[in-house]
Amino acid sequence: MYYDYAVMWDWLSFGVRWLHVITAMAWIGASFYFIALDLMLKPADDMPEGASGEEWEVHGGGFYHTTKYLVAPARLPEHLTWHKWQSYITWVSGVALLAIVYWAGAELYLIDRNVADLAVWQAIALSAGSLAIGWIIYDFLCKSPIGANTNGLMVLLFVLLVIMGWGYTQIFTGRAAFLHLGAFTATIMTANVFVIIMPNQRIVVADLKAGRKPDPKYGKIAKQRSMHNNYLTLPVLFLMLSNHYPLAFGTEYNWIIAAQVFLMGVTIRHYFNTMHATGKGPSWTWLATAILFVVAAWLSTNPKFSTGEAQAATSARVEQFMAAPGFQKAAIAVQGRCAMCHADEPTWEGMIVPPKGVVLQSDQDVARHAREIYLQAGRSIAMPPGNLSEITDDERVLIVEWYEAAVSGQSN
């Protein structure tokens, strides 16, 4: 039946999200390990010709002896493992998830008409088109004379990310702005692998096969891009998880908070990278991170503005749900059991903002979030958490019957 579409679509989202998380963990794990390994390498007297450092490690009941060749070994080994698919699948699954959640649900999650009155196609076009802009600018800077100055390049990249963070908050919901800034950054990272790191490694491999001495510049360029990815990883993780925390994205200064997240990512990675290289990390980085975090928390308590999730409902879809049989009874149940938390000013003790920015105070609010209510409180018992508001089975049935009547009428 038509209403099963909502269930299957939610499972599709879950499946793609699961794939995205799995491949992201694999990519991040490999990236962090190799950067740490590279920093821990030490010279030794008995290293083979062409080797620049070695490292002994113990794990899983055995010892590992790793040797790195700064440019390449004298000959190509028969077995060579490439690390690339983790990055590619992470990005592809991420874009698929972006399409499933934000493009298919553009009116709810992407568009904030109090910020920019966009048509759905315009919002999707801006969403998709913006992802490529960062890579084009970043790659140009890397290949320019500025690229020779690694620190200066990182400062310019930070400025670019701050500008994009501010820009996204001017056209999308706060939730979508953070997610897109994460996707924007992740696109730069994956493009580094696909366009620079892997092609450079293929050039070195081709030279070895042909008996030529590889040019060290290719390894140097790849290492610079890999280090950039290392410093961008933690902010991307924060931004991808931020949709669970309206205090981060649903405030007037959300773009400043996003900028601070990038700085915190740098301070944390600097500590661990320095520790891997020298055996001791600089303690000041934790103080700097704590200060940035406290400032971000303080900024989040400033006056909020509409993030799109609570905008006035005018669409035909919302009107369809409000006109469906059983709407008033379902709305009364939802407002009575959910609005103590899902309100502009929640009355639940200790709660400052509504969970995920979802407000369920008016009839329009309930109709706008019909699908989420149906899945969370109708077809499942996920909400309210622990059934704290004691919603009854009969009230859950009312929600299911109203939603299914609405979508059945929509499909006829």
C-alpha positions in Angstrom: 0.0 0.0 0.0 1.0 3.6 -0.5 1.7 4.3 3.2 4.4 1.5 3.2 6.5 4.0 1.2 7.2 6.0 4.3 8.5 2.9 6.1 10.6 1.6 3.2 12.0 5.1 2.6 13.0 5.3 6.2 14.7 1.9 5.9 16.4 3.0 2.8 17.7 6.0 4.7 18.9 3.8 7.5 20.7 1.4 5.1 22.5 4.2 3.3 23.4 5.9 6.6 24.8 2.6 7.9 26.9 2.1 4.8 28.1 5.7 5.1 29.1 5.3 8.8 30.9 2.0 8.1 32.9 3.3 5.2 33.6 6.6 7.0 35.0 4.7 10.0 37.2 2.7 7.6 38.5 5.8 5.9 39.1 7.8 9.1 40.8 4.8 10.7 43.2 4.3 7.8 43.9 8.0 7.5 44.6 8.5 11.2 46.8 5.4 11.3 49.0 6.3 8.4 49.5 9.9 9.5 50.4 8.6 13.0 52.7 6.0 11.4 54.4 8.5 9.2 55.1 10.8 12.2 56.4 8.0 14.3 58.9 6.7 11.8 62.5 6.8 12.9 65.8 6.3 11.0 67.8 3.1 11.7 71.3 2.0 10.7 70.2 -1.3 9.0 67.4 0.1 6.8 67.4 -0.9 3.2 68.5 1.5 0.5 65.9 4.2 -0.2 64.1 3.8 3.1 63.5 6.9 5.2 62.3 5.5 8.4 61.0 2.4 10.2 58.6 1.7 13.1 58.1 -1.3 15.3 54.6 -1.8 16.7 52.8 -4.5 18.7 49.1 -5.3 18.3 46.8 -8.3 18.3 49.4 -10.7 19.7 52.1 -10.0 17.3 54.8 -7.5 16.3 54.8 -5.4 13.1 57.9 -3.9 11.4 57.0 -1.1 9.0 59.5 0.6 6.7 58.7 3.6 4.6 60.4 4.6 1.3 60.4 8.3 1.0 60.0 8.2 -2.8 59.7 4.6 -3.8 61.6 1.2 -3.4 64.1 0.1 -6.0 61.5 -2.2 -7.5 57.8 -2.5 -7.4 56.7 -5.2 -4.9 54.5 -8.0 -6.2 51.8 -7.4 -3.7 50.7 -3.7 -3.3 47.6 -2.7 -1.3 45.8 0.5 -2.3 43.7 2.5 0.1 41.1 4.4 -1.8 37.7 2.7 -1.8 36.9 3.8 1.8 37.1 7.4 0.7 35.1 6.9 -2.5 32.2 4.9 -1.0 32.0 7.3 2.0 31.5 10.2 -0.4 29.1 8.4 -2.7 27.0 7.1 0.2 27.0 10.6 1.8 25.7 12.2 -1.3 23.0 9.5 -1.6 22.0 10.2 2.0 21.9 13.9 1.3 19.5 13.2 -1.6 17.3 10.9 0.5 17.0 13.2 3.5 17.5 16.8 2.3 16.6 16.7 -1.4 13.5 14.5 -1.1 12.5 16.3 2.1 13.6 19.8 0.9 10.4 21.6 2.1 11.0 20.3 5.7 14.8 20.0 6.1 16.4 22.2 3.5 14.3 25.3 2.8 13.8 28.0 5.4 11.4 30.5 3.8 12.2 33.0 6.6 15.8 33.0 5.3 15.4 32.5 1.5 12.1 31.8 -0.3 13.5 29.1 -2.6 11.6 26.7 -4.9 12.5 23.1 -4.3 14.5 22.8 -7.5 16.4 26.0 -6.7 17.4 24.7 -3.2 18.5 21.3 -4.6 20.5 23.0 -7.4 22.3 25.2 -4.8 22.9 22.2 -2.6 24.4 20.1 -5.3 26.3 22.9 -7.1 27.9 24.3 -3.9 29.7 21.1 -3.1 32.0 21.5 -6.1 32.9 25.1 -5.5 35.2 24.4 -2.5 37.3 21.9 -4.3 37.8 24.2 -7.3 39.0 27.1 -5.1 41.0 24.9 -2.8 42.8 23.1 -5.6 43.6 26.4 -7.3 45.2 27.7 -4.1 47.2 24.5 -3.6 48.6 24.7 -7.2 49.3 28.4 -6.9 52.5 29.9 -5.3 50.6 30.1 -2.0 50.5 26.3 -2.0 54.2 26.2 -1.1 53.4 27.7 2.3 51.5 24.9 4.1 50.5 27.1 7.1 49.3 30.0 4.9 47.3 27.6 2.8 45.5 26.2 5.9 44.6 29.7 6.9 43.1 30.5 3.5 41.2 27.2 3.6 39.8 28.1 7.0 38.7 31.5 5.6 37.0 29.7 2.7 35.2 27.4 5.1 34.0 30.3 7.3 32.7 32.1 4.3 30.8 29.0 3.1 29.5 28.3 6.6 28.0 31.9 6.7 26.7 31.5 3.1 24.9 28.3 3.9 23.1 29.9 6.8 21.8 32.6 4.5 20.0 30.1 2.2 19.2 26.9 4.1 17.8 25.8 7.5 20.4 25.9 10.3 20.4 22.1 10.3 21.0 21.9 6.6 23.6 24.6 6.7 25.8 22.5 9.1 25.2 19.3 7.1 26.2 21.0 3.9 29.3 22.6 5.4 30.3 19.1 6.4 29.6 17.7 2.9 31.4 20.6 1.3 34.5 19.8 3.4 34.2 16.1 2.8 34.0 16.7 -0.9 37.4 18.5 -0.8 38.8 15.6 1.2 37.5 12.9 -1.3 38.6 15.0 -4.3 42.1 15.1 -2.7 42.2 11.3 -2.8 40.6 10.9 -6.2 42.1 13.8 -8.2 45.6 14.2 -6.5 46.7 11.4 -4.2 45.8 8.4 -6.2 46.9 9.7 -9.6 50.2 10.8 -8.1 50.7 7.3 -6.7 49.9 5.8 -10.1 52.6 7.9 -11.7 55.1 6.6 -9.2 54.0 3.0 -9.8 54.2 3.5 -13.6 57.7 4.8 -13.3 58.8 1.8 -11.2 57.3 -0.6 -13.8 59.1 1.2 -16.6 62.4 1.2 -14.7 62.5 5.0 -14.2 63.4 6.8 -11.0 60.1 8.4 -9.7 60.1 12.1 -9.2 59.8 12.9 -5.4 57.4 15.9 -6.1 54.5 13.5 -6.5 54.9 12.1 -3.1 55.4 15.5 -1.5 52.1 16.8 -3.1 50.2 13.8 -2.0 51.5 14.0 1.5 50.4 17.7 1.8 46.8 16.8 0.7 46.7 13.9 3.0 47.8 16.1 6.0 45.0 18.6 5.1 42.5 15.7 5.2 43.8 14.7 8.6 43.1 18.1 10.1 39.6 18.4 8.4 38.3 15.0 9.6 37.2 15.9 13.2 35.2 19.0 12.1 33.4 17.0 9.5 32.4 14.4 12.1 31.0 17.2 14.3 29.0 18.7 11.4 27.6 15.4 10.3 26.4 14.7 13.9 25.1 18.2 14.5 21.6 17.6 13.3 20.9 16.0 16.7 21.9 19.2 18.5 19.7 22.3 17.8 21.8 24.3 20.2 24.6 24.1 17.6 22.8 24.8 14.4 19.6 26.7 15.6 21.2 29.9 17.0 21.9 33.3 15.6 25.6 32.6 15.7 25.6 29.1 14.2 28.2 30.0 11.5 30.6 31.3 14.2 30.1 28.1 16.1 30.9 26.1 13.0 34.1 28.2 12.5 35.1 27.4 16.1 34.6 23.7 15.4 37.2 23.8 12.7 39.6 25.5 15.1 38.9 22.8 17.7 39.6 20.2 15.1 43.0 21.8 14.4 44.0 22.0 18.1 43.0 18.4 18.8 44.8 17.0 15.8 47.9 19.1 16.5 48.1 17.6 19.9 48.0 14.0 18.7 50.2 14.6 15.6 52.8 16.3 17.8 52.6 13.4 20.3 53.1 10.8 17.5 56.1 12.7 16.2 57.8 13.6 19.5 56.3 11.4 22.2 54.7 14.4 24.0 51.8 16.6 22.9 51.5 20.3 23.8 49.2 20.7 26.7 48.1 24.2 25.6 46.0 22.7 22.8 43.5 21.2 25.3 43.1 24.5 27.1 42.6 26.2 23.7 40.0 23.5 22.8 38.2 23.9 26.1 38.0 27.7 25.7 36.7 27.4 22.2 34.1 24.8 23.3 32.9 27.0 26.2 32.6 30.0 23.9 30.6 27.9 21.4 28.3 26.8 24.2 27.8 30.4 25.4 27.0 31.6 21.8 24.4 28.9 21.5 22.4 30.4 24.4 21.9 33.7 22.6 18.5 34.5 21.0 17.5 31.9 18.5 16.0 32.5 15.1 13.8 30.3 12.9 15.7 27.3 11.5 13.0 26.3 9.0 11.7 23.4 11.0 9.1 25.7 12.7 8.1 27.8 9.7 4.5 28.6 8.8 2.9 25.8 6.8 1.3 26.7 3.4 2.1 23.7 1.2 -0.6 21.5 -0.4 1.0 18.5 1.4 0.4 20.1 4.8 -3.2 21.0 3.8 -3.7 17.4 2.7 -2.8 16.0 6.1 -4.9 18.6 7.9 -7.9 17.7 5.9 -7.5 14.0 6.4 -10.0 12.0 8.5 -8.9 11.7 12.1 -6.6 14.7 12.0 -8.1 16.6 15.0 -8.0 13.6 17.3 -4.4 12.7 16.2 -3.3 16.4 16.6 -4.7 16.5 20.1 -2.9 13.4 21.1 0.4 14.6 19.6 0.1 18.1 21.2 -0.8 16.6 24.5 1.9 14.0 24.6 4.8 15.7 22.7 4.5 19.5 23.0 6.1 19.8 26.4 9.4 19.1 24.7 8.6 20.0 21.1 7.8 23.6 21.7 9.4 27.0 21.0 10.1 27.1 24.8 10.0 23.5 26.1 8.5 23.1 29.6 10.4 19.8 30.3 13.0 20.5 33.0 16.5 21.0 31.7 15.5 21.3 28.1 16.3 24.6 26.4 15.4 24.0 22.7 13.1 21.4 21.1 14.8 18.2 20.1 16.1 18.4 16.5 14.4 21.8 16.3 11.0 20.1 15.8 8.1 22.1 17.1 4.6 20.4 17.5 2.5 23.2 19.1 0.1 24.1 16.3 -2.1 22.0 13.9 0.2 23.1 11.1 3.2 21.9 13.0 1.7 18.4 13.4 0.7 18.2 9.8 4.1 19.3 8.6 5.8 16.6 10.6 3.2 13.9 9.8 5.7 11.4 8.4 8.1 11.7 11.3 5.3 11.4 13.9 3.9 8.4 12.1 7.2 6.6 12.1 8.4 7.6 15.5 5.1 7.5 17.5 2.8 5.5 15.3 4.5 2.6 13.6 7.2 2.5 16.3 7.3 3.4 20.0 10.5 5.4 19.8 8.7 8.6 20.9 8.2 9.8 23.5 11.5 8.5 25.0 10.7 5.8 27.5 7.0 6.8 27.0 7.6 9.5 29.6 4.3 11.3 28.7 2.4 8.0 28.8 1.0 8.1 25.3 -1.6 5.2 25.0 -1.8 2.5 22.4 -5.2 4.0 21.3 -3.5 7.3 20.7 -0.8 5.6 18.6 -3.6 3.9 16.6 -5.2 7.4 16.0 -1.9 8.6 14.6 -1.5 5.6 12.3 -5.1 5.8 11.0 -4.8 9.5 10.3 -1.5 9.3 8.5 -2.5 6.3 6.4 -5.9 7.9 5.5 -4.0 11.1 4.4 -1.5 9.3 2.1 -4.2 7.0 0.8 -6.3 10.0 -0.2 -3.2 11.6 -1.7 -2.5 8.5 -3.9 -6.0 8.2 -5.2 
